[in-house]
Amino acid sequence: MLFVGRISAEKSVDRCVPIMEEVRARVPGARIAFVGEGPLYDELRSHAPDWANFTGYLSGDDLAAAYASGDALLFPSTTETLGFAALEAFASGLPVVAANAGGLPFVVADGETGFLVDPDAPDAAWADPIVRLLTDPDTNAGMARAARAEAERWTWRASTETVLGYYDEVIRSARR
């Protein structure tokens, strides 16, 4: 599993280790990598178990390699307005297990590109979809394909074509 983002309270990063402890009770070899830095980085790292890895801030090819090394992204943040980490995960073909809050429900299609979880749900409820992704290759592969297809909808070309379509629509209505 991966967590990618600012290691800070507003990202609910403190939920990740307890959630992963629930996962590890059912999938003993499961691990998590924390990619990013922030005000809670040192504290989280100093108290984390040995199955949690910390990379610090990554960008470019190193960040892409981190995404490529994961099976899914764990994203418990309730404060996202869009959730770029989810879109980046999708681009790497990673399903996302995210909080059903903020902008994430507009990015993650529950049951298709990942799973949305009630942010107030107990850790075991968060663990359920993660365990499924880690133990059911068909579910993971299907969601990975859907995630990649979703990421392709957000390319610069696709976004530009959408904007141009709106311009065309406005021009046509102005001519009427």
N, CA, C and O of each residue as an XYZ file, in Angstrom:
704
protein
N       0.847     -1.174      0.000
C       0.000      0.000      0.000
C       0.889      1.232      0.000
O       2.034      1.211      0.451
N       0.314      2.304     -0.524
C       0.998      3.591     -0.532
C       0.118      4.651      0.116
O      -1.109      4.593      0.033
N       0.751      5.602      0.750
C       0.141      6.880      1.087
C       1.039      7.902      0.426
O       2.248      7.907      0.659
N       0.472      8.763     -0.392
C       1.262      9.800     -1.060
C       0.628     11.144     -0.733
O      -0.554     11.366     -0.993
N       1.421     12.028     -0.163
C       0.916     13.353      0.153
C       1.666     13.972      1.309
O       2.674     13.453      1.786
N       1.145     15.083      1.734
C       1.721     15.811      2.867
C       1.481     14.999      4.131
O       0.350     14.598      4.407
N       2.521     14.758      4.888
C       2.420     13.991      6.133
C       1.994     14.984      7.223
O       2.815     15.550      7.945
N       0.659     15.166      7.306
C       0.119     16.181      8.209
C      -1.260     15.771      8.701
O      -1.896     14.879      8.139
N      -1.707     16.429      9.749
C      -2.980     16.079     10.395
C      -4.160     16.199      9.440
O      -5.052     15.351      9.465
N      -4.190     17.237      8.593
C      -5.353     17.438      7.719
C      -5.487     16.339      6.667
O      -6.542     16.207      6.046
N      -4.443     15.558      6.461
C      -4.497     14.438      5.513
C      -4.937     13.135      6.196
O      -5.031     12.091      5.550
N      -5.202     13.205      7.494
C      -5.619     12.029      8.287
C      -4.612     10.890      8.184
O      -4.977      9.716      8.244
N      -3.349     11.246      8.029
C      -2.295     10.257      7.868
C      -2.153      9.372      9.108
O      -1.660      8.247      9.019
N      -2.586      9.885     10.264
C      -2.501      9.106     11.496
C      -3.393      7.864     11.469
O      -3.218      6.966     12.293
N      -4.346      7.798     10.534
C      -5.224      6.627     10.406
C      -4.523      5.457      9.726
O      -4.926      4.308      9.910
N      -3.494      5.725      8.953
C      -2.910      4.700      8.086
C      -2.324      3.508      8.848
O      -2.595      2.362      8.488
N      -1.534      3.751      9.882
C      -0.911      2.633     10.594
C      -1.967      1.766     11.285
O      -1.901      0.545     11.148
N      -2.930      2.321     12.014
C      -3.951      1.454     12.615
C      -4.766      0.679     11.572
O      -5.123     -0.477     11.795
N      -5.055      1.310     10.448
C      -5.770      0.611      9.376
C      -4.913     -0.546      8.873
O      -5.409     -1.658      8.689
N      -3.639     -0.284      8.653
C      -2.756     -1.331      8.146
C      -2.531     -2.429      9.174
O      -2.273     -3.570      8.793
N      -2.619     -2.125     10.454
C      -2.537     -3.186     11.469
C      -3.705     -4.146     11.307
O      -3.536     -5.358     11.442
N      -4.897     -3.611     11.016
C      -6.068     -4.455     10.749
C      -5.850     -5.289      9.484
O      -6.202     -6.467      9.438
N      -5.271     -4.668      8.472
C      -4.984     -5.385      7.223
C      -3.998     -6.519      7.495
O      -4.200     -7.646      7.042
N      -2.949     -6.221      8.224
C      -1.905     -7.214      8.494
C      -2.409     -8.386      9.330
O      -1.828     -9.470      9.284
N      -3.464     -8.186     10.081
C      -4.048     -9.308     10.825
C      -4.598    -10.354      9.856
O      -4.695    -11.533     10.196
N      -4.956     -9.916      8.650
C      -5.519    -10.825      7.638
C      -4.556    -11.102      6.486
O      -4.643    -12.142      5.833
N      -3.644    -10.173      6.240
C      -2.633    -10.322      5.193
C      -1.296     -9.973      5.842
O      -0.834     -8.836      5.747
N      -0.675    -10.955      6.502
C       0.504    -10.669      7.333
C       1.664     -9.973      6.625
O       2.408     -9.237      7.274
N       1.843    -10.172      5.348
C       2.962     -9.550      4.646
C       2.694     -8.151      4.135
O       3.570     -7.550      3.513
N       1.513     -7.615      4.378
C       1.173     -6.283      3.865
C       2.086     -5.224      4.469
O       2.481     -5.301      5.633
N       2.409     -4.234      3.643
C       3.273     -3.137      4.062
C       2.686     -1.831      3.538
O       1.802     -1.834      2.681
N       3.183     -0.728      4.058
C       2.789      0.579      3.546
C       4.034      1.447      3.399
O       4.952      1.390      4.217
N       4.042      2.240      2.352
C       5.096      3.230      2.141
C       4.464      4.605      2.214
O       3.457      4.874      1.558
N       5.051      5.460      3.003
C       4.613      6.853      3.119
C       5.519      7.697      2.235
O       6.722      7.793      2.479
N       4.940      8.304      1.214
C       5.687      9.118      0.266
C       5.278     10.569      0.488
O       4.132     10.947      0.241
N       6.211     11.364      0.949
C       5.927     12.764      1.221
C       6.602     13.207      2.501
O       7.222     12.412      3.208
N       6.473     14.473      2.778
C       7.009     15.058      4.001
C       5.973     16.000      4.574
O       4.988     16.324      3.911
N       6.187     16.436      5.788
C       5.275     17.373      6.422
C       5.499     17.404      7.913
O       6.407     16.748      8.423
N       4.673     18.168      8.623
C       4.902     18.383     10.049
C       4.804     17.133     10.921
O       5.366     17.120     12.016
N       4.119     16.092     10.481
C       4.024     14.866     11.281
C       5.015     13.788     10.842
O       5.013     12.686     11.390
N       5.849     14.093      9.872
C       6.754     13.089      9.299
C       7.629     12.437     10.371
O       7.629     11.213     10.507
N       8.371     13.240     11.131
C       9.307     12.678     12.114
C       8.580     11.904     13.210
O       9.023     10.830     13.619
N       7.466     12.452     13.679
C       6.705     11.777     14.739
C       6.154     10.439     14.251
O       6.299      9.420     14.926
N       5.531     10.445     13.097
C       4.968      9.206     12.548
C       6.073      8.181     12.312
O       5.922      7.007     12.651
N       7.162      8.622     11.742
C       8.272      7.706     11.449
C       8.870      7.118     12.722
O       9.218      5.938     12.754
N       8.991      7.923     13.764
C       9.622      7.432     14.998
C       8.760      6.415     15.739
O       9.281      5.617     16.518
N       7.457      6.433     15.510
C       6.554      5.500     16.195
C       6.036      4.389     15.294
O       5.268      3.537     15.740
N       6.445      4.392     14.044
C       5.900      3.434     13.081
C       6.546      2.055     13.233
O       7.710      1.943     13.618
N       5.787      1.024     12.929
C       6.353     -0.327     12.944
C       7.327     -0.532     11.789
O       7.383      0.281     10.867
N       8.088     -1.613     11.839
C       9.109     -1.846     10.815
C       8.539     -2.171      9.438
O       9.279     -2.153      8.454
N       7.253     -2.464      9.343
C       6.634     -2.737      8.039
C       6.134     -1.460      7.361
O       5.514     -1.528      6.299
N       6.390     -0.328      7.948
C       6.057      0.969      7.344
C       7.351      1.616      6.865
O       8.304      1.766      7.629
N       7.372      1.992      5.607
C       8.555      2.631      5.013
C       8.265      4.104      4.757
O       7.127      4.494      4.494
N       9.311      4.909      4.840
C       9.194      6.351      4.646
C      10.219      6.782      3.610
O      11.417      6.558      3.786
N       9.755      7.398      2.534
C      10.658      7.798      1.460
C      11.026      9.265      1.515
O      12.014      9.674      0.906
N      10.252     10.068      2.234
C      10.413     11.506      2.129
C       9.750     11.989      0.854
O       9.005     11.253      0.207
N      10.028     13.229      0.504
C       9.438     13.835     -0.689
C      10.041     13.209     -1.939
O      11.259     13.055     -2.030
N       9.205     12.850     -2.894
C       9.650     12.337     -4.187
C       8.951     13.104     -5.296
O       7.838     13.599     -5.118
N       9.611     13.197     -6.438
C       8.993     13.809     -7.614
C       9.524     13.117     -8.856
O      10.450     12.310     -8.778
N       8.940     13.433     -9.997
C       9.418     12.926    -11.272
C       9.454     11.413    -11.338
O       8.513     10.737    -10.922
N      10.556     10.884    -11.869
C      10.706      9.443    -12.053
C      10.661      8.682    -10.729
O      10.151      7.563    -10.674
N      11.192      9.282     -9.666
C      11.174      8.609     -8.366
C       9.741      8.446     -7.848
O       9.391      7.407     -7.288
N       8.924      9.472     -8.038
C       7.525      9.384     -7.631
C       6.785      8.360     -8.489
O       5.989      7.572     -7.978
N       7.047      8.377     -9.778
C       6.417      7.398    -10.675
C       6.801      5.979    -10.275
O       5.964      5.077    -10.299
N       8.065      5.780     -9.907
C       8.518      4.449     -9.470
C       7.825      4.040     -8.173
O       7.493      2.869     -7.991
N       7.606      4.994     -7.276
C       6.899      4.675     -6.029
C       5.482      4.222     -6.329
O       5.027      3.217     -5.783
N       4.776      4.950     -7.191
C       3.424      4.529     -7.565
C       3.454      3.145     -8.217
O       2.595      2.308     -7.943
N       4.436      2.911     -9.072
C       4.520      1.630     -9.774
C       4.786      0.475     -8.820
O       4.502     -0.676     -9.151
N       5.325      0.762     -7.646
C       5.658     -0.303     -6.693
C       4.476     -0.712     -5.816
O       4.555     -1.712     -5.102
N       3.394      0.041     -5.862
C       2.268     -0.239     -4.976
C       1.200     -1.096     -5.605
O       1.160     -1.287     -6.820
N       0.332     -1.609     -4.753
C      -0.852     -2.338     -5.207
C      -2.091     -1.460     -5.158
O      -3.047     -1.690     -5.898
N      -2.078     -0.459     -4.292
C      -3.211      0.460     -4.160
C      -2.758      1.652     -3.321
O      -1.734      1.605     -2.640
N      -3.552      2.718     -3.390
C      -3.289      3.932     -2.612
C      -4.294      4.014     -1.481
O      -5.496      3.879     -1.707
N      -3.816      4.233     -0.274
C      -4.668      4.476      0.887
C      -4.701      5.977      1.102
O      -3.659      6.603      1.298
N      -5.914      6.566      1.067
C      -6.044      8.016      1.094
C      -7.186      8.419      2.024
O      -8.288      8.712      1.559
N      -6.930      8.437      3.340
C      -8.006      8.711      4.294
C      -8.342     10.187      4.497
O      -9.176     10.511      5.342
N      -7.719     11.079      3.750
C      -7.932     12.514      3.920
C      -9.394     12.898      3.695
O     -10.048     12.409      2.773
N      -9.887     13.780      4.555
C     -11.259     14.292      4.412
C     -11.272     15.737      3.911
O     -12.334     16.351      3.809
N     -10.099     16.275      3.599
C     -10.006     17.699      3.261
C      -9.621     17.954      1.809
O      -9.346     19.096      1.440
N      -9.597     16.920      0.983
C      -9.179     17.103     -0.411
C     -10.245     17.852     -1.201
O     -11.438     17.574     -1.077
N      -9.805     18.795     -2.005
C     -10.746     19.458     -2.907
C     -10.819     18.721     -4.238
O     -11.872     18.712     -4.877
N      -9.730     18.108     -4.664
C      -9.739     17.319     -5.888
C      -9.099     15.952     -5.665
O      -9.693     14.938     -6.034
N      -7.940     15.895     -5.090
C      -7.288     14.617     -4.859
C      -6.336     14.239     -5.979
O      -6.527     13.228     -6.654
N      -5.311     15.057     -6.172
C      -4.346     14.774     -7.232
C      -3.628     13.454     -7.012
O      -3.287     12.772     -7.978
N      -3.389     13.077     -5.753
C      -2.721     11.795     -5.497
C      -3.559     10.644     -6.038
O      -3.009      9.663     -6.539
N      -4.869     10.748     -5.945
C      -5.737      9.700     -6.493
C      -5.598      9.648     -8.009
O      -5.504      8.562     -8.579
N      -5.584     10.798     -8.667
C      -5.420     10.820    -10.121
C      -4.041     10.298    -10.530
O      -3.917      9.590    -11.529
N      -3.019     10.641     -9.768
C      -1.679     10.118    -10.058
C      -1.654      8.599     -9.893
O      -1.037      7.894    -10.692
N      -2.322      8.101     -8.860
C      -2.400      6.651     -8.660
C      -3.108      5.999     -9.843
O      -2.662      4.970    -10.351
N      -4.203      6.597    -10.273
C      -4.939      6.070    -11.431
C      -4.022      5.979    -12.647
O      -4.048      4.988    -13.377
N      -3.209      7.019    -12.862
C      -2.320      7.035    -14.021
C      -1.339      5.865    -13.993
O      -0.875      5.404    -15.036
N      -1.033      5.397    -12.793
C      -0.153      4.235    -12.640
C      -0.936      2.935    -12.553
O      -0.360      1.872    -12.320
N      -2.238      3.018    -12.738
C      -3.064      1.817    -12.685
C      -3.278      1.304    -11.278
O      -3.416      0.099    -11.069
N      -3.307      2.208    -10.307
C      -3.542      1.796     -8.925
C      -4.953      2.154     -8.490
O      -5.368      3.304     -8.629
N      -5.700      1.182     -7.963
C      -6.970      1.517     -7.339
C      -6.714      2.344     -6.068
O      -5.615      2.329     -5.514
N      -7.734      3.049     -5.630
C      -7.614      3.934     -4.469
C      -8.661      3.564     -3.430
O      -9.831      3.367     -3.756
N      -8.230      3.470     -2.180
C      -9.144      3.321     -1.053
C      -9.121      4.666     -0.348
O      -8.121      5.039      0.265
N     -10.241      5.400     -0.438
C     -10.264      6.796     -0.008
C     -11.460      7.090      0.879
O     -12.446      6.354      0.905
N     -11.336      8.189      1.600
C     -12.441      8.683      2.411
C     -13.562      9.165      1.501
O     -13.320      9.825      0.491
N     -14.766      8.832      1.867
C     -15.950      9.302      1.147
C     -16.273     10.701      1.655
O     -17.272     10.919      2.341
N     -15.403     11.642      1.301
C     -15.517     13.009      1.811
C     -14.781     13.962      0.872
O     -13.941     13.546      0.074
N     -15.109     15.233      0.983
C     -14.443     16.251      0.187
C     -14.619     15.994     -1.298
O     -15.691     15.592     -1.747
N     -13.562     16.229     -2.050
C     -13.626     16.048     -3.491
C     -13.374     14.626     -3.965
O     -13.553     14.331     -5.147
N     -12.962     13.742     -3.068
C     -12.605     12.382     -3.490
C     -13.751     11.596     -4.116
O     -13.499     10.834     -5.050
N     -15.011     11.736     -3.654
C     -16.090     11.014     -4.337
C     -16.316     11.469     -5.778
O     -16.967     10.767     -6.552
N     -15.792     12.626     -6.141
C     -15.903     13.090     -7.521
C     -14.805     12.493     -8.399
O     -14.876     12.575     -9.625
N     -13.794     11.894     -7.777
C     -12.672     11.306     -8.500
C     -12.748      9.779     -8.479
O     -12.597      9.129     -9.513
N     -12.983      9.214     -7.298
C     -12.988      7.761     -7.124
C     -14.407      7.240     -7.339
O     -15.334      7.635     -6.632
N     -14.571      6.355     -8.313
C     -15.865      5.706     -8.550
C     -15.901      4.448     -7.687
O     -15.220      3.463     -7.975
N     -16.699      4.495     -6.631
C     -16.755      3.400     -5.659
C     -17.105      2.085     -6.348
O     -18.116      1.978     -7.042
N     -16.246      1.089     -6.140
C     -16.458     -0.221     -6.733
C     -15.944     -0.349     -8.152
O     -15.977     -1.438     -8.726
N     -15.466      0.755     -8.731
C     -14.944      0.723    -10.109
C     -13.459      1.060    -10.173
O     -12.659      0.267    -10.671
N     -13.093      2.234     -9.671
C     -11.688      2.651     -9.678
C     -11.069      2.553     -8.289
O      -9.894      2.868     -8.098
N     -11.851      2.125     -7.347
C     -11.396      1.998     -5.972
C     -12.583      1.855     -5.059
O     -13.679      1.498     -5.490
N     -12.357      2.134     -3.800
C     -13.409      2.032     -2.797
C     -13.461      3.315     -1.981
O     -12.427      3.869     -1.609
N     -14.668      3.777     -1.708
C     -14.880      4.920     -0.817
C     -15.357      4.384      0.522
O     -16.231      3.520      0.589
N     -14.769      4.912      1.585
C     -15.066      4.441      2.939
C     -15.504      5.632      3.778
O     -14.935      6.719      3.678
N     -16.512      5.419      4.597
C     -16.957      6.450      5.540
C     -15.748      6.846      6.391
O     -15.144      5.984      7.029
N     -15.386      8.122      6.413
C     -14.187      8.522      7.155
C     -14.268      8.208      8.646
O     -13.237      8.069      9.303
N     -15.480      8.093      9.188
C     -15.623      7.788     10.604
C     -15.734      6.287     10.886
O     -15.885      5.882     12.039
N     -15.661      5.471      9.844
C     -15.768      4.019     10.020
C     -14.580      3.508     10.825
O     -13.502      4.100     10.788
N     -14.773      2.421     11.545
C     -13.643      1.845     12.295
C     -12.556      1.332     11.340
O     -12.803      1.099     10.157
N     -11.374      1.167     11.879
C     -10.232      0.732     11.077
C     -10.514     -0.575     10.336
O     -10.061     -0.755      9.206
N     -11.254     -1.479     10.959
C     -11.561     -2.764     10.315
C     -12.374     -2.559      9.040
O     -12.192     -3.292      8.068
N     -13.265     -1.577      9.034
C     -14.054     -1.300      7.829
C     -13.166     -0.740      6.721
O     -13.418     -1.001      5.544
N     -12.151      0.013      7.069
C     -11.179      0.494      6.088
C     -10.338     -0.667      5.568
O      -9.969     -0.701      4.394
N     -10.041     -1.616      6.450
C      -9.198     -2.752      6.070
C      -9.886     -3.661      5.059
O      -9.222     -4.236      4.197
N     -11.201     -3.797      5.151
C     -11.926     -4.731      4.268
C     -11.607     -4.534      2.790
O     -11.204     -5.498      2.139
N     -11.767     -3.330      2.224
C     -11.471     -3.185      0.790
C      -9.984     -3.340      0.470
O      -9.628     -3.790     -0.619
N      -9.123     -2.972      1.406
C      -7.686     -3.136      1.174
C      -7.343     -4.620      1.084
O      -6.620     -5.050      0.186
N      -7.871     -5.391      2.024
C      -7.643     -6.838      2.005
C      -8.153     -7.425      0.695
O      -7.500     -8.283      0.100
N      -9.302     -6.971      0.252
C      -9.844     -7.470     -1.012
C      -8.902     -7.162     -2.175
O      -8.648     -8.024     -3.017
N      -8.390     -5.945     -2.220
C      -7.465     -5.580     -3.294
C      -6.159     -6.375     -3.233
O      -5.574     -6.695     -4.268
N      -5.707     -6.689     -2.026
C      -4.447     -7.407     -1.866
C      -4.586     -8.909     -2.083
O      -3.602     -9.583     -2.387
N      -5.789     -9.438     -1.931
C      -5.960    -10.893     -2.004
C      -6.766    -11.369     -3.197
O      -6.787    -12.566     -3.483
N      -7.430    -10.462     -3.899
C      -8.255    -10.840     -5.042
C      -7.661    -10.220     -6.307
O      -7.958     -9.071     -6.633
N      -6.822    -10.980     -7.019
C      -6.146    -10.416     -8.193
C      -7.115     -9.928     -9.269
O      -6.818     -8.955     -9.962
N      -8.262    -10.580     -9.421
C      -9.214    -10.154    -10.449
C      -9.805     -8.784    -10.118
O      -9.935     -7.928    -10.993
N     -10.159     -8.588     -8.854
C     -10.689     -7.287     -8.437
C      -9.634     -6.210     -8.632
O      -9.921     -5.144     -9.177
N      -8.412     -6.487     -8.188
C      -7.348     -5.494     -8.316
C      -7.083     -5.173     -9.781
O      -6.965     -4.003    -10.146
N      -6.987     -6.198    -10.622
C      -6.691     -5.971    -12.042
C      -7.820     -5.203    -12.727
O      -7.554     -4.306    -13.528
N      -9.062     -5.537    -12.428
C     -10.189     -4.829    -13.028
C     -10.228     -3.374    -12.617
O     -10.461     -2.496    -13.448
N     -10.002     -3.113    -11.348
C      -9.979     -1.732    -10.879
C      -8.776     -0.987    -11.422
O      -8.864      0.205    -11.715
N      -7.650     -1.677    -11.559
C      -6.456     -1.042    -12.122
C      -6.717     -0.583    -13.554
O      -6.321      0.518    -13.937
N      -7.381     -1.424    -14.344
C      -7.708     -1.031    -15.728
C      -8.664      0.157    -15.737
O      -8.481      1.101    -16.506
N      -9.675      0.111    -14.886
C     -10.646      1.213    -14.823
C      -9.973      2.496    -14.339
O     -10.288      3.582    -14.825
N      -9.054      2.377    -13.392
C      -8.343      3.549    -12.877
C      -7.503      4.189    -13.976
O      -7.501      5.410    -14.131
N      -6.797      3.371    -14.728
C      -5.967      3.894    -15.815
C      -6.833      4.587    -16.872
O      -6.478      5.657    -17.367
N      -7.964      3.974    -17.212
C      -8.882      4.586    -18.185
C      -9.411      5.920    -17.670
O      -9.552      6.874    -18.435
N      -9.702      5.985    -16.377
C     -10.170      7.246    -15.790
C      -9.087      8.307    -15.863
O      -9.378      9.463    -16.171
N      -7.851      7.940    -15.588
C      -6.750      8.908    -15.652
C      -6.617      9.478    -17.058
O      -6.310     10.658    -17.227
N      -6.843      8.651    -18.052
C      -6.720      9.119    -19.427
C      -7.787     10.151    -19.786
O      -7.609     10.928    -20.724
N      -8.891     10.161    -19.045
C      -9.920     11.194    -19.268
C      -9.448     12.563    -18.784
O     -10.034     13.578    -19.163
N      -8.414     12.614    -17.965
C      -7.951     13.856    -17.357
C      -6.662     14.371    -17.995
O      -5.969     15.190    -17.392
N      -6.327     13.913    -19.195
C      -5.112     14.401    -19.851
C      -5.302     15.853    -20.276
O      -6.422     16.360    -20.334
N      -4.173     16.515    -20.574
C      -4.254     17.894    -21.049
C      -5.051     17.950    -22.348
O      -5.846     18.865    -22.562
N      -4.832     16.967    -23.208
C      -5.551     16.949    -24.490
C      -7.057     16.835    -24.253
O      -7.841     17.582    -24.838
N      -7.454     15.901    -23.396
C      -8.883     15.705    -23.128
C      -9.485     16.959    -22.493
O     -10.591     17.367    -22.846
N      -8.764     17.559    -21.566
C      -9.261     18.774    -20.914
C      -9.392     19.919    -21.918
O     -10.377     20.656    -21.897
N      -8.406     20.066    -22.788
C      -8.444     21.118    -23.805
C      -9.613     20.901    -24.761
O     -10.316     21.849    -25.113
N      -9.820     19.657    -25.178
C     -10.941     19.363    -26.069
C     -12.283     19.666    -25.395
O     -13.214     20.127    -26.055
N     -12.388     19.413    -24.101
C     -13.608     19.745    -23.374
C     -13.840     21.250    -23.365
O     -14.954     21.710    -23.617
N     -12.788     22.021    -23.075
C     -12.910     23.481    -23.060
C     -13.293     23.987    -24.448
O     -14.162     24.850    -24.575
N     -12.653     23.458    -25.483
C     -12.985     23.871    -26.858
C     -14.440     23.537    -27.190
O     -15.110     24.302    -27.886
N     -14.923     22.414    -26.702
C     -16.329     22.057    -26.902
C     -17.263     23.074    -26.267
O     -18.293     23.424    -26.843
N     -16.901     23.551    -25.074
C     -17.717     24.583    -24.426
C     -17.696     25.887    -25.232
O     -18.726     26.543    -25.388
N     -16.516     26.257    -25.741
C     -16.428     27.451    -26.582
C     -17.321     27.314    -27.802
O     -18.061     28.238    -28.137
N     -17.259     26.173    -28.466
C     -18.108     25.941    -29.640
C     -19.582     26.070    -29.284
O     -20.365     26.648    -30.038
N     -19.949     25.532    -28.142
C     -21.351     25.595    -27.693
C     -21.797     27.035    -27.464
O     -22.901     27.414    -27.853
N     -20.934     27.843    -26.829
C     -21.241     29.248    -26.568
C     -21.352     30.022    -27.880
O     -22.257     30.840    -28.045
N     -20.431     29.765    -28.811
C     -20.473     30.455    -30.111
C     -21.746     30.111    -30.862
O     -22.385     30.992    -31.439
N     -22.126     28.823    -30.860
C     -23.349     28.416    -31.549
C     -24.586     29.073    -30.930
O     -25.486     29.505    -31.650
N     -24.631     29.145    -29.616
C     -25.819     29.737    -28.974
C     -25.853     31.251    -29.177
O     -26.932     31.842    -29.227
N     -24.680     31.886    -29.293
C     -24.642     33.330    -29.546
C     -25.111     33.668    -30.948
O     -25.638     34.756    -31.181
N     -24.928     32.755    -31.877
C     -25.349     32.973    -33.265
C     -26.862     32.848    -33.422
O     -27.434     33.363    -34.382
N     -27.505     32.166    -32.483
C     -28.964     31.971    -32.587
C     -29.624     33.223    -32.254
O     -30.852     33.297    -32.274
